[in-house]
């Protein structure tokens, strides 16, 4: 097993769109899958409906996100990003949500050869009457491991 460089960690984050978000609620850790996009620098963008996860992150804004690229038991890369949650509102939220949808659709087209037209094509969270909660995670530490035989 080897450590990934910062550049390799950034590349793994940028080349994927599904991760495992970890947060604390009532002194207990929770981990949930999320769809995200990474700007290539230090910002992860995502959105959610109102609920357990968003309430928890508003109270304790320190979060982590894990992303893996697993080919098989002997060939994988995995990163852990630590960061701070911040909710985005107003016109900034619309801008970030648009950028999120565009970037994720591009990644899905490139990786899965599926041409999606709207954010609703890959998420049911927008099919509710409530507005989505757009948020960013500003990363302050990235670590990664790799195993290739």
N, CA and C of each residue as an Amber inpcrd file, in Angstrom:
protein
   447
   0.8500000  -1.1670000   0.0000000   0.0000000   0.0000000   0.0000000
   0.9000000   1.2360000   0.0000000   0.5040000   2.2550000  -0.7690000
   1.2850000   3.4920000  -0.8300000   0.3730000   4.6850000  -0.5720000
   0.9890000   5.7940000  -0.1660000   0.2590000   7.0390000   0.0240000
   0.0740000   7.7350000  -1.3150000  -1.0950000   8.3490000  -1.5120000
  -1.3290000   9.1570000  -2.6960000  -0.7910000  10.5640000  -2.4610000
  -0.3060000  11.1980000  -3.5110000   0.1240000  12.5840000  -3.4310000
  -1.1090000  13.4830000  -3.3780000  -0.9200000  14.7480000  -3.0440000
  -2.0390000  15.6910000  -3.0300000  -2.6820000  15.7840000  -4.4090000
  -1.8510000  15.7960000  -5.4510000  -2.3680000  15.8620000  -6.8170000
  -3.2070000  14.6200000  -7.1360000  -2.7430000  13.4380000  -6.7290000
  -3.4990000  12.2090000  -6.9590000  -4.8150000  12.2140000  -6.1820000
  -4.7970000  12.7470000  -4.9660000  -6.0340000  12.8680000  -4.1770000
  -7.0230000  13.7860000  -4.8830000  -6.5400000  14.9410000  -5.3620000
  -7.4040000  15.8870000  -6.0750000  -7.9880000  15.2640000  -7.3380000
  -7.1730000  14.5130000  -8.0550000  -7.6350000  13.8660000  -9.2830000
  -8.7250000  12.8420000  -8.9840000  -8.5310000  12.0350000  -7.9490000
  -9.5460000  11.0430000  -7.5760000 -10.8590000  11.7240000  -7.1990000
 -10.7820000  12.7890000  -6.4350000 -11.9950000  13.5410000  -6.0670000
 -12.6780000  14.1220000  -7.2990000 -11.8920000  14.7110000  -8.2070000
 -12.4500000  15.3750000  -9.3840000 -13.0130000  14.3990000 -10.4070000
 -12.4870000  13.1830000 -10.4510000 -12.9250000  12.2020000 -11.4450000
 -14.1140000  11.3630000 -10.9970000 -14.6630000  11.6370000  -9.8320000
 -15.8030000  10.8930000  -9.3150000 -16.9140000  11.8460000  -8.9110000
 -18.0820000  11.2940000  -8.6400000 -19.2200000  12.1310000  -8.2470000
 -20.0720000  11.4980000  -7.1470000 -19.6610000  10.3380000  -6.6440000
 -20.3610000   9.7310000  -5.5120000 -19.3420000   9.4730000  -4.4120000
 -19.6580000   9.9540000  -3.2140000 -18.7770000   9.7680000  -2.0700000
 -19.5750000   9.4070000  -0.8390000 -18.8650000   9.1340000   0.2340000
 -19.4770000   8.8080000   1.5210000 -19.2190000   9.9780000   2.4720000
 -20.2560000  10.6870000   2.8430000 -20.1500000  11.8470000   3.7200000
 -20.3030000  11.4150000   5.1720000 -19.3630000  11.8250000   6.0060000
 -19.4110000  11.5120000   7.4400000 -19.6580000  12.7920000   8.2190000
 -20.5630000  12.7080000   9.1960000 -20.8900000  13.8510000  10.0540000
 -21.2560000  13.3110000  11.4320000 -21.3470000  14.2270000  12.3910000
 -21.6550000  13.8500000  13.7760000 -23.0490000  14.3530000  14.1350000
 -23.8350000  13.4750000  14.7590000 -25.1520000  13.8520000  15.2600000
 -25.3570000  13.1560000  16.6050000 -25.6850000  13.9200000  17.6270000
 -25.8630000  13.3880000  18.9840000 -24.6640000  12.5470000  19.4260000
 -23.4820000  13.0810000  19.1860000 -22.2220000  12.4340000  19.5750000
 -22.0060000  11.0760000  18.9190000 -22.6630000  10.8300000  17.7910000
 -22.4880000   9.5800000  17.0680000 -22.1200000   9.8800000  15.6230000
 -21.1920000   9.1220000  15.0600000 -20.8600000   9.3300000  13.6430000
 -21.8950000   8.6790000  12.7310000 -22.1900000   9.3490000  11.6360000
 -23.0670000   8.8330000  10.5930000 -22.3320000   8.9470000   9.2660000
 -22.5880000   8.0230000   8.3680000 -21.9980000   8.0420000   7.0350000
 -23.1070000   7.7690000   6.0280000 -23.2060000   8.6480000   5.0240000
 -24.2380000   8.5040000   3.9980000 -23.6380000   8.7710000   2.6190000
 -24.1620000   8.1150000   1.5950000 -23.6750000   8.4120000   0.2400000
 -24.2400000   9.7430000  -0.2410000 -23.4240000  10.4830000  -0.9760000
 -23.8970000  11.7270000  -1.5890000 -23.3400000  11.8230000  -3.0080000
 -24.0550000  12.5580000  -3.8240000 -23.5610000  12.9530000  -5.1380000
 -22.9300000  14.3250000  -4.9470000 -21.7680000  14.5410000  -5.5670000
 -21.0170000  15.7800000  -5.3540000 -20.2440000  16.1300000  -6.6140000
 -19.6920000  17.3290000  -6.6150000 -18.6370000  17.6240000  -7.5650000
 -17.5460000  18.3850000  -6.8260000 -16.3190000  18.1960000  -7.2890000
 -15.1380000  18.8140000  -6.6910000 -14.5670000  19.7940000  -7.6960000
 -14.2720000  21.0090000  -7.2380000 -13.8070000  22.0600000  -8.1510000
 -12.3340000  21.9430000  -8.5400000 -11.6340000  20.9280000  -8.0380000
 -10.2270000  20.7500000  -8.3830000  -9.2780000  21.4940000  -7.4710000
  -9.8220000  22.2950000  -6.5720000  -8.9920000  23.0620000  -5.6420000
  -9.2430000  22.5810000  -4.2220000 -10.2300000  23.1680000  -3.5710000
 -10.5150000  22.7450000  -2.1900000 -12.0000000  22.8180000  -1.8390000
 -12.8770000  22.7570000  -2.8340000 -14.3040000  22.8970000  -2.5610000
 -15.1000000  21.7460000  -3.1630000 -15.8830000  21.1100000  -2.3220000
 -16.8210000  20.0670000  -2.7290000 -18.2130000  20.6860000  -2.6610000
 -19.0050000  20.5230000  -3.7220000 -20.3560000  21.0710000  -3.7810000
 -21.3510000  19.9210000  -3.8160000 -22.4280000  20.0560000  -3.0400000
 -23.4960000  19.0720000  -3.0540000 -24.7930000  19.7480000  -2.6310000
 -25.8500000  18.9720000  -2.5260000 -27.1210000  19.5020000  -2.0500000
 -27.9050000  18.3790000  -1.4080000 -28.9160000  18.7610000  -0.6580000
 -29.7070000  17.7870000   0.0780000 -31.0850000  18.3600000   0.3330000
 -31.9820000  17.4960000   0.7060000 -33.2620000  17.9490000   1.2340000
 -33.0670000  18.2730000   2.7130000 -33.9910000  18.9950000   3.2730000
 -33.9550000  19.2810000   4.7140000 -34.1150000  17.9690000   5.4660000
 -33.3030000  17.7810000   6.5000000 -33.4290000  16.5600000   7.2770000
 -32.2930000  16.3590000   8.2510000 -32.1280000  15.1260000   8.6660000
 -31.1510000  14.7190000   9.6730000 -29.7450000  15.2300000   9.3600000
 -29.2810000  14.9650000   8.1550000 -27.9170000  15.3170000   7.7500000
 -27.6900000  16.8310000   7.8070000 -28.6090000  17.5920000   7.2340000
 -28.4080000  19.0490000   7.2080000 -28.5170000  19.6500000   8.6050000
 -29.4260000  19.1490000   9.4210000 -29.5190000  19.6480000  10.8030000
 -28.2190000  19.3770000  11.5530000 -27.6800000  18.1780000  11.3700000
 -26.4450000  17.7970000  12.0680000 -25.2770000  18.6680000  11.6330000
 -25.1330000  18.8900000  10.3200000 -23.9880000  19.6590000   9.8170000
 -24.0860000  21.1330000  10.1830000 -25.2920000  21.6410000  10.3570000
 -25.4360000  23.0260000  10.8130000 -24.9250000  23.1810000  12.2460000
 -25.1100000  22.1370000  13.0610000 -24.6700000  22.1920000  14.4610000
 -23.1720000  21.9560000  14.5970000 -22.6570000  20.9640000  13.8840000
 -21.2210000  20.6470000  13.9090000 -20.7640000  20.6380000  12.4550000
 -20.0590000  21.6920000  12.0640000 -19.7340000  21.8540000  10.6530000
 -18.4840000  21.1060000  10.1940000 -17.8090000  20.3990000  11.0810000
 -16.6670000  19.5800000  10.6760000 -17.1870000  18.2590000  10.1190000
 -16.7900000  17.9630000   8.8720000 -17.2440000  16.7620000   8.1950000
 -16.0610000  16.1010000   7.4900000 -16.2810000  14.8810000   7.0380000
 -15.3000000  14.1770000   6.2220000 -16.0310000  13.5280000   5.0600000
 -15.2920000  13.3220000   3.9820000 -15.8600000  12.6100000   2.8580000
 -14.8290000  11.6330000   2.3180000 -15.2800000  10.4170000   2.0530000
 -14.4220000   9.3580000   1.5490000 -14.8690000   9.0060000   0.1340000
 -13.8860000   8.8720000  -0.7690000 -14.1610000   8.4810000  -2.1480000
 -13.1820000   7.3850000  -2.5230000 -13.6820000   6.3430000  -3.1690000
 -12.8310000   5.2330000  -3.5920000 -13.0460000   4.9170000  -5.0580000
 -11.9830000   4.4290000  -5.6670000 -12.0340000   3.8690000  -7.0100000
 -11.4960000   2.4490000  -6.8640000 -12.4020000   1.4790000  -6.8630000
 -12.0340000   0.0920000  -6.5880000 -12.2080000  -0.7430000  -7.8540000
 -11.1050000  -1.2440000  -8.3510000 -11.1380000  -2.1550000  -9.5060000
 -11.3160000  -3.5930000  -9.0140000 -10.5300000  -3.9590000  -7.9960000
 -10.6380000  -5.2700000  -7.3540000  -9.8690000  -5.2100000  -6.0360000
  -9.7670000  -6.3400000  -5.3390000  -9.1660000  -6.3590000  -4.0050000
  -7.7010000  -5.9140000  -4.0010000  -7.0230000  -6.0620000  -5.1270000
  -5.6160000  -5.6940000  -5.2160000  -5.3400000  -4.4360000  -6.0380000
  -6.3820000  -3.7490000  -6.4410000  -6.2000000  -2.5620000  -7.2760000
  -7.2560000  -1.5280000  -6.9140000  -6.8840000  -0.5930000  -6.0440000
  -7.8250000   0.4290000  -5.6110000  -7.0940000   1.6890000  -5.1590000
  -7.8210000   2.7920000  -5.1780000  -7.3860000   4.0810000  -4.6340000
  -8.5070000   4.6010000  -3.7600000  -8.1440000   5.2580000  -2.6680000
  -9.1490000   5.7990000  -1.7590000  -8.6270000   7.0710000  -1.1200000
  -9.4930000   8.0740000  -1.0020000  -9.0960000   9.3260000  -0.3390000
 -10.0690000   9.6480000   0.7910000  -9.5790000  10.4280000   1.7330000
 -10.3930000  10.9670000   2.8120000 -10.1620000  12.4680000   2.8430000
 -11.2360000  13.2210000   2.6870000 -11.1730000  14.6860000   2.7140000
 -11.8250000  15.1740000   4.0030000 -11.1110000  15.9840000   4.7600000
 -11.6720000  16.6270000   5.9450000 -11.9720000  18.0770000   5.5860000
 -13.1110000  18.5800000   6.0640000 -13.4690000  19.9430000   5.7090000
 -14.5580000  20.5140000   6.5890000 -14.9900000  21.7060000   6.1860000
 -16.0140000  22.4590000   6.9090000 -17.2350000  22.6490000   6.0230000
 -18.4030000  22.2900000   6.5490000 -19.6880000  22.4720000   5.8810000
 -20.1050000  23.9320000   5.9410000 -20.6610000  24.4300000   4.8260000
 -21.2700000  25.7590000   4.8130000 -22.4630000  25.7260000   3.8670000
 -23.6120000  26.1500000   4.3720000 -24.8210000  26.2080000   3.5620000
 -24.7620000  27.4300000   2.6530000 -25.2180000  27.2610000   1.4160000
 -25.2380000  28.3440000   0.4280000 -26.7000000  28.7330000   0.2080000
 -26.9730000  30.0290000   0.1650000 -28.3590000  30.4880000   0.0160000
 -28.4800000  31.4990000  -1.1240000 -29.7320000  31.8240000  -1.4560000
 -30.0330000  32.8670000  -2.4250000 -29.5190000  32.5860000  -3.8270000
 -29.0980000  33.6490000  -4.5110000 -28.6330000  33.5050000  -5.8970000
 -27.3510000  32.6790000  -5.9800000 -26.5340000  32.7120000  -4.9270000
 -25.3320000  31.8720000  -4.9130000 -25.7120000  30.3920000  -4.9430000
 -26.7790000  30.0300000  -4.2330000 -27.2190000  28.6330000  -4.2210000
 -27.6370000  28.1950000  -5.6210000 -28.3570000  29.0550000  -6.3360000
 -28.7680000  28.7230000  -7.7040000 -27.5480000  28.5520000  -8.6000000
 -26.5670000  29.4250000  -8.4480000 -25.3410000  29.3410000  -9.2520000
 -24.5980000  28.0380000  -8.9630000 -24.4190000  27.7180000  -7.6870000
 -23.7240000  26.4900000  -7.3130000 -24.4900000  25.2460000  -7.7660000
 -25.8190000  25.2590000  -7.6410000 -26.6260000  24.1130000  -8.0460000
 -26.5310000  23.8900000  -9.5580000 -26.5280000  24.9720000 -10.3120000
 -26.3700000  24.8710000 -11.7670000 -25.0010000  24.2830000 -12.1100000
 -23.9590000  24.7920000 -11.4680000 -22.6110000  24.2830000 -11.7170000
 -22.5030000  22.8100000 -11.3140000 -23.0930000  22.4640000 -10.1800000
 -23.1350000  21.0730000  -9.7190000 -23.7520000  20.1790000 -10.7920000
 -24.9460000  20.5490000 -11.2610000 -25.6650000  19.7250000 -12.2430000
 -24.8610000  19.5940000 -13.5310000 -24.2860000  20.6740000 -14.0000000
 -23.4990000  20.6490000 -15.2330000 -22.2910000  19.7350000 -15.0930000
 -21.5580000  19.8800000 -14.0010000 -20.3440000  19.0720000 -13.8010000
 -20.6620000  17.5880000 -13.6220000 -21.6860000  17.2760000 -12.8500000
 -22.0350000  15.8680000 -12.6290000 -22.5360000  15.2340000 -13.9230000
 -23.3570000  15.9580000 -14.6820000 -23.8250000  15.4330000 -15.9660000
 -22.6510000  15.1530000 -16.9000000 -21.6560000  16.0560000 -16.9340000
 -20.4690000  15.8550000 -17.7680000 -19.6890000  14.6120000 -17.3370000
 -19.5230000  14.4240000 -16.0170000 -18.8160000  13.2470000 -15.5100000
 -19.5510000  11.9490000 -15.8620000 -20.8680000  11.9520000 -15.7180000
 -21.6570000  10.7610000 -16.0420000 -21.5610000  10.4490000 -17.5320000
 -21.6020000  11.4710000 -18.3710000 -21.4590000  11.2610000 -19.8060000
 -20.0920000  10.6610000 -20.1260000 -19.0410000  11.1920000 -19.5170000
 -17.6800000  10.7250000 -19.7780000 -17.4510000   9.3130000 -19.2480000
 -17.9220000   9.0380000 -18.0200000 -17.6310000   7.7500000 -17.3770000
 -18.6200000   6.6470000 -17.7490000 -19.8800000   7.0050000 -17.9320000
 -20.9120000   5.9910000 -18.1440000 -21.5790000   6.0800000 -19.5150000
 -21.1880000   7.0900000 -20.2800000 -21.7440000   7.3190000 -21.6140000
 -23.2560000   7.4680000 -21.6020000 -23.7710000   8.0800000 -20.5280000
 -25.1940000   8.3910000 -20.4200000 -25.3360000   9.8990000 -20.5580000
 -26.1970000  10.3230000 -21.4690000 -26.4030000  11.7430000 -21.6870000
 -27.6580000  12.1790000 -20.9240000 -27.4540000  12.8440000 -19.8010000
 -28.5590000  13.2980000 -18.9680000 -28.8640000  14.7550000 -19.2970000
 -30.1130000  15.1370000 -19.1600000 -30.5070000  16.4900000 -19.5500000
 -30.7430000  17.4110000 -18.3650000 -31.2700000  16.8610000 -17.2710000
 -31.5600000  17.7030000 -16.1070000 -31.0550000  17.0220000 -14.8480000
 -30.9790000  17.7890000 -13.7870000 -30.5470000  17.2360000 -12.4950000
 -31.5230000  16.1620000 -12.0250000 -32.7850000  16.2600000 -12.4100000
 -33.7760000  15.2630000 -12.0480000 -33.5160000  13.8970000 -12.6650000
 -32.6850000  13.8650000 -13.7340000 -32.3380000  12.5920000 -14.3580000
 -31.4440000  11.7320000 -13.4710000 -30.7350000  12.3520000 -12.5130000
 -29.8770000  11.5530000 -11.6400000 -30.1410000  11.8000000 -10.1620000
 -31.2210000  12.4830000  -9.8300000 -31.5310000  12.7040000  -8.4320000
 -33.0230000  12.8630000  -8.2340000 -33.5440000  12.2230000  -7.1930000
 -34.9560000  12.3900000  -6.8570000 -35.1680000  13.5280000  -5.8670000
 -34.0800000  14.1170000  -5.3700000 -34.1900000  15.1710000  -4.3570000
 -34.8350000  16.4400000  -4.8960000 -34.8110000  16.6290000  -6.2250000
 -35.3950000  17.8420000  -6.7910000 -36.8760000  17.6730000  -7.1040000
 -37.4210000  16.4930000  -6.8740000 -38.8200000  16.2290000  -7.1980000
 -39.7530000  16.4990000  -6.0210000 -39.3100000  17.2990000  -5.0790000
 -40.1560000  17.6600000  -3.9510000 -40.5420000  19.1250000  -4.0700000
 -41.4870000  19.5560000  -3.2650000 -41.9060000  20.9530000  -3.2980000
 -40.8940000  21.8690000  -2.6180000 -40.1140000  21.3380000  -1.6940000
 -39.1500000  22.1460000  -0.9610000 -37.9160000  22.4020000  -1.8110000
 -37.3190000  23.5690000  -1.6350000 -36.0850000  23.8950000  -2.3420000
 -34.9380000  23.0670000  -1.7700000 -34.0220000  22.6280000  -2.6270000
 -32.8820000  21.8710000  -2.1100000 -31.9560000  22.7780000  -1.3000000
 -31.2680000  22.1740000  -0.3640000 -30.2710000  22.8900000   0.4350000
 -28.9240000  22.6490000  -0.2270000 -28.3620000  23.6950000  -0.7650000
 -27.0730000  23.6230000  -1.4470000 -25.9970000  23.9120000  -0.4120000
 -24.9200000  23.1200000  -0.4510000 -23.8480000  23.3540000   0.5040000
 -22.4950000  23.0720000  -0.1180000 -21.4900000  23.6430000   0.5130000
 -20.1270000  23.3490000   0.0930000 -19.3450000  22.8520000   1.2950000
 -18.3420000  22.0700000   0.9860000 -17.3930000  21.6110000   1.9880000
 -16.0330000  22.1450000   1.5540000 -15.4830000  23.0180000   2.3590000
 -14.1490000  23.5380000   2.0890000 -13.1620000  22.5960000   2.7570000
 -12.3610000  21.9370000   1.9390000 -11.4370000  20.9360000   2.4670000
 -10.1990000  21.6050000   3.0460000  -9.7010000  21.0380000   4.1350000
  -8.4500000  21.5210000   4.7220000  -7.4010000  20.4240000   4.8150000
  -7.8000000  19.1630000   4.5670000  -6.8430000  18.0690000   4.5780000
  -7.3340000  16.9490000   3.6750000  -6.4370000  16.4540000   2.8280000
  -6.7110000  15.3060000   1.9760000  -5.6350000  14.2650000   2.2200000
  -6.0690000  13.0330000   2.4310000  -5.1210000  11.9280000   2.5220000
  -5.6360000  10.8160000   1.6330000  -4.7230000  10.0080000   1.1390000
  -5.1490000   8.9330000   0.2690000  -4.2040000   7.7530000   0.3150000
  -4.7570000   6.6060000  -0.0240000  -4.0000000   5.3540000  -0.0850000
  -4.2690000   4.6800000  -1.4270000  -3.3040000   3.8910000  -1.8530000
  -3.4160000   3.1640000  -3.0930000  -2.8550000   1.7700000  -2.9270000
  -3.4980000   0.8400000  -3.6020000  -2.9580000  -0.5090000  -3.6460000
  -3.0700000  -0.9820000  -5.0860000  -1.9470000  -1.3080000  -5.6600000
  -1.9210000  -1.8100000  -7.0360000  -0.8840000  -2.9180000  -7.1350000
  -1.3580000  -4.0810000  -7.5070000  -0.4380000  -5.2220000  -7.6770000
  -0.4380000  -5.6550000  -9.1100000
